[in-house]
């Protein structure tokens, strides 16, 4: 009888420790806010809903690709065209760089050429958000993607 009670105590303790570790982990990741956790804990205690019905507030940053394509679309440009051009230019590698035969350099996911150094810094060319904003302005000013080699290769205006 003592062994049976001991096992119950161990299982109960390990469950509490497991819940504590999981909760600590989720709070550390920022997927569950402390306020949300406490409200849910209270709601569960009063039987408002079961633990299976509870869904944590998960805030996920968009990936680089999601952010870029969403921004391009928000600015009224075609996300499919942007995706094809960026895939061709850099393969979505934000650290991509190229040295051209004329000595100029291309940096970042959009492979922005160094001839634009007066309007965009090297740091900005490697920062996908900054480079995307710059590129959107350039595309709007130029009336299309013609400044990008891959746009011409792909037949995108």
Secondary structure as GFF3:
##gff-version 3
##sequence-region A 1 157
A	DSSP	alpha_helix	2	29	.	.	.	ID=ss1
A	DSSP	alpha_helix	34	45	.	.	.	ID=ss2
A	DSSP	three_ten_helix	51	53	.	.	.	ID=ss3
A	DSSP	alpha_helix	64	74	.	.	.	ID=ss4
A	DSSP	alpha_helix	79	90	.	.	.	ID=ss5
A	DSSP	beta_strand	97	99	.	.	.	ID=ss6
A	DSSP	beta_strand	105	107	.	.	.	ID=ss7
A	DSSP	beta_strand	112	113	.	.	.	ID=ss8
A	DSSP	three_ten_helix	114	116	.	.	.	ID=ss9
A	DSSP	alpha_helix	122	126	.	.	.	ID=ss10
A	DSSP	alpha_helix	128	142	.	.	.	ID=ss11
A	DSSP	alpha_helix	149	154	.	.	.	ID=ss12
###
